[in-house]
């Protein structure tokens, strides 16, 4: 009788251990990352580039990581000029951003539809040239100097608040978002703060607001 009880207890314990292990494996399978990608291009800024001094071309790749969390990488190129208050400068170069966002509200039938918020770190390595920089002389006189072309770098933090909506029943989406930006670190040429940073905008102010209207495709 005792042997039966012992065997019964042992097998019951083994059954519980196996069951627990199976539950763990099942839970791990639920957390497994399944490759999924959405690729988009900023149609608004690309279109405006044909009618303004600012030529901005940018796009993104995002992927759902887990639950409502999505990772995102953005990259682009900007060419621009700055002619204001006696300054005359040109700038051009690439930029990149990496971060994540959280789906704050999503469609029950399509988890990629909805509103989101997140943050990114960004940086740009670019070329700039100053044709004119105003300087004040004695007695209120004014003149200007120029600086040769040089390579510079800047880094900033960027928030993102926006929404996505599927176009009919296709794999295409419209993605619209606002991007509050704060310039953290920037190099200087002869102690002159850069007037424009590609991907950031006019850096005469450390805080700027960006906007993007993207056409995206989900693979």
Secondary structure, DSSP 8 states (H G I E B T S, - for coil): -HHHHHHHHHHHHHHHHHHHHHHHHHHHHHT------EEEEEHHHHHHGGGSS-EEEEEEEEEEEETTEEEEEEEEEEEEEEEETTEEEEEEEEEEEEEEEEEEEE-SS-TTSEEEEEEEEEEEEEEEEEEEEEEE-GGG-EEEEEEEEEEEEEEEEEEEEEEEEE-TTSSEEEEEEEEEEEEEEE-EETTEE-SEETTTEETTSSEEEEEEEEEEEE-
